[in-house]
């Protein structure tokens, strides 16, 4: 199966040859069914790890370097190096590392019950996930050399059905460490689904560089002029979905087994479409958080049943969405804004990032 094949390739860092290999496999597999396709060049960066060793008390220990850090350091835990147990949410890791540096530590080491993770942090000083816990006084050597290199990758777009305006469904192909549910599962799902005939056109897009130094790098650079609605599939995990969408699409959440409905999150490939004023959404599941960006994001037994249920839900959703018109979605959107006491003149730029979620411009 395609998912197993991609999983065996290992980590696919944004802009890397591994990412391009996945895109090449997808082109080979899908171009027979969808002969109309395009490759859109993406200017991005590849994070190249030239050297990495993590040594504790003279013994090399399995560990993972955090993007996009580097540096050489030998010191003691508690004196030179901060040791932290994994916080309750991965997005807290950057602020912990930042606080460690303010307290004059020269590096951060994290531990998560043997899991290794890659979570981007803001400072270049070394940050590492260790496979073993550390204690005060442990002597640690970190030898790391990494760099961000300008490179060119591409998005791969297939036209499934021609139309004047298109429903676009996308998934990013790059992933940290094992990355099965984030995002090999969605790539395989989108590659194998059979679609009914729609009134609108339909495209599927495989994005480069969602995990890039700038989030959603590939989808920012994707042409959008002919878009009706955009759906991103990202970090799906059995058995529910979070329906994160512009408010005009919320009614259609009824077709899914939903954990919750929310405003668009600013951290997936749909959000550049949201900013440009298009109806857009992402389906994800934060039940994946315990395995997010870790080497334990592995296939599980319930994936197959979940994929089949998700396929049925998505098709029902698309059939109903296909009945709608652009004017109808716009009317729903502006009515929602009015219910919040906000008068909007256009959709473009009317939703802005707000922490881990978003809000209407002008909303308190």
N, C-alpha and C positions, 0 to 999 in steps of 0.2 A: 504494500500500500504506500501511497505517496507520503503520508505522514511519517511512517516508519523510516522511509528512505531519507527524508529531510532530517529527521531526528538523529539518525546515525552520522550525519555530516558534522554534527557538533555545533558549537557556538557560531553565530553569524553576526559579527560586529558590523554596524552601519558603514557602508562604503567599501567593505572588504571584498576580496575575491570570493569568499564564501557566500556572501550575500548575492553577488553576481552569478555564482553557480546555481543558487536556488532559482533566481529569475530565469536563467537559461533552461533549467529543467522544466519550469512552468511553461515557458514558450514552446518547448518541444512537445510537451504533453497536451497542451490546450489549443495550439494553432490548427490542428486538424479539425476540431469541432468549431473553432471560432477563427476563420482565416483572416478576418479583418482585425488587425491589432497594430498598436503603435508602442514604440519605446520613447519615453520622454526623458531627456537627460536631466539629471539632478546634480547640482553642485553641493557637495557635502564634505564631511571629513571622516577619515578612518582613524580610529584609535589603535595605534600600533604598540604592542607590548614587546619591547626588545629584550627585556631581561626582568625576571622576577624570582626572588627566593625569599622565604620566610623561615627564619631559624630561631628556635627557642631553646635556651640553655645548651647551645651547641648542636642541637638536632634539628634537621630540616622538617618542617611541618607543612602539611597541605593547607593552602590558603588561597584566597582570591584578592586581587588588587581592585580597589574601587575606582571607577572612572571619575575623573580623568587625572588621577594622582600619580606622583612618582617621587623618587628621592632615595637616598642612601642614609641609613641611620642605625646606630647601635646604642641601646640604652636600656634602662630598667623600667619595668612596669610600676606605675605609681610615682615615678620620679621624672622620667623623660617621656614615657609613653602612657597614654590613657587606655584603660581597658573598660569596655562597656558591653553589657548584655544587650541583645537585640531589643529595641523598644517595641511597643505594641503595634506601631505602624511603620512601614519602611520609610515613609516620607519624613519621619522624625530623625532619621540618621544624619542628614546634612546639618541640621541645627545642632545636634550633639557634637559632631566633628568641629563645627565652627566654635562652639563653646569650649571645647577642649583646647583649641589653639589660643583662644583668648586667655585661658588659664596657663598659658606658656608651655603646654605639652607640644612636643615636636611631631607627634603622630598619634593616630587612633587605631586601636584594634577592637573589633567587634566579634561577638560570639553568639551563635544561634543554634544551640543544641546540635552541633555538628554540621549544620547546613553552611554552604558557602553561597554568598550573594554578590551581585554587582549592583550597587545603588549609587547613582551619581552624587557627588558632594561638590561643594563650591570652591574649596581651596585645593591647591596643588600638592600640599604637603601630604605625605603618605597616609593612606587609610586602607585598612585590610580587614577582611573577615577570616578568622582563624577557625580551623576545624576542631581545635581543643580550647578549653578555658585556660586563662592565664591567672596568675596570682601575683601580688605585690612582691617585687624583688626579682622576678624572672628576668633574665637577660635576653633581649630580643634583637636580632639583626634583620633589618628590612633592606633588601637590595632590589630596587625597582627602577627601571628606565622605560618610560613610555612617552609617546608623542602623538599629537593630532596632526594628521597630514591631509592637506587639501586633495580631494579626489573627485572623480566623476562617477556616479552610478546612474541608475535610471528607474523610473516607474514603468510597469508593464500593463498596458490597457487593452482589454479585449472588448470588441463590440459584439454583444450577444444578439441584440435586436436593434435594427435601425429605427430612428425616430427623430423628431424635431427637437424635443427635450428629453433628457435621459435620467432615469433612475440609476445612480451610481452606487455600487456596493464594493467596498474596499477592505483590504487587510494588509498589514505590514509584514514583510518577510524577515526582517532582521530580528535577532533575539539575543539576550544575554544568557550565557551558560546553557542549560539544557533547553529551556524555553518551549516546552511542548504546548502548554495552554496559552502561552504568550510568546509566539503567536502561531506555532505550527498547526495547531488544531484548526484555527480559523482559515488558514491558507488551504489546508486539505479540504475543509468543508466547502469553501467557495469554489474550489477546483472541481468538485464532484457533483454539485447540485444540478438538477435538471429544472429548467424554468418553463412555465407555461407561456403562452403568447400574451403580450401586453399591448396596450394602446400606445404607451410611452415607449421610447427607446430604453435599452438596458445595456449598461457597461459594467464589467468587473475590472477592478484595478488592484494590482499588487504593488504596494508602496515600498520604496527604499527609505531607510533612515528615520523610522519613527523613534528609535531610541538614540537619536543623534545628539550632538552637543547642543543643538537647538531642537526642542521637542517638535515632532511632526514635520521634519524638514522636507520629506518627499512630498507630502500632500500640500504643503504651502506652494510648491512650485508646479503643481499639476494644473493644467488649463481647466477653467470652470465655466466658461461662457454658456455652454449648452446644458447645464445641470438643472434638473427638476427637483430632485431630492438626493441627498447623500446618506448612505448607511455604512458605518464602520463596524467591523467585527474584530474585537480586540480583547484578549485575556478572558475568554469564555471558559466556564468551569461548571460542571454539573452541580445542581440541576436547574437553577434559576438564572434570570438575567436582571441586571439593572438597566432600566430603560432611560437613558440619559439623552435628552432630546430638546429641540426647540418646542415651545408649548403648543404649536399648531399640530404636532404629531402625537401629543399625549393620549388622545382618545384611542389611537391605534395600538396602545400598549396592551389592550384587552386580548390580543391574539397570542400573547406570550405568558409563560409562567414567570411572573414578575416578582422580584424581591422588593423593588421600589421604583418609582418614577421620579425623575429629578431634572433640574436644569442641566444644560450641556456642561460636561466637565472639560477643562481646557487642556487635557493631556491625552488626546487621541487624534487620529487622522481626520475626524469629522470637523474639528474645531476651526481650521482655516476656512472651511465652507461656511460655518456659522458666522464668522467675522465678516465674510463677504456678503452675507444676507440671504444665504440659501437655507431652506429647511434641511436639517441634518441631525443625525443621531449616532450614538454608539451603543452597542450592546456589549456589556461586560459583566463580570461577577466578582465582587470583592471578597467572596469566599476563598479566592485564590491567594489572598494576602499572606497566609502562612508560608506559601511556596513562591511568592512573587520574586522574580529576578534571582532565583536560586537554582542550585544544581539538583533540587528535589522537585522541580516542576516537571514531573514525569507522567506518561500515560497511565490512566487508571481504568479499572474494569468498566465503570459506568459511562465512559466516553462514547461508546458506540450507540447506546440507547439515547443518550442526551443529544447526540448529533441528529438522530432520526426525529426526535421530538422537536428539536430546534428547526429542522428543515420544514416540517409541517407548519410550524408557527410562522416562519418567515414567508412561506408561500402564501398563506392566508393573509398575512400583513400586506404583502406586495400586491395581491389581487385587489384589496380594498384601497390601498394607496393609489393604484393605477386608475381608479374611478374618479379621483379627485383632480381638481384643476389648480393651477398656480394661484389664481385669484381667490379661490376658496381657502387655500392655506394661508395666504396673506391676510385675508379677513379674520381668520381665527387668531393669527399672531397679533394683529393690532387690537383686537378685542381683548385679548389677554393683557396687553400693555395698559389699555384703558382701565381694566379691572384693578390694576396696581396704581392707578392715578397718574399714569405717564402717557403723554401724547407724543407719538413717534411719527416722523415724516417719511422715513424709509427704513428698510430692514438692515441695510449694510451698516455695520458698526454699532448696531443697537443692543447687542449682547456683548458684555465684556467679562474677562476673567475676574474671579473674586475668590482667591485662595484655591481650594480644591474643587470649587464649583464656579458658577457664573451668575450674573444678574443683568437686568435691563439697565442700560445707561440712564442714570438719573434716579435709579431705585435706591432707597435708603436701607 
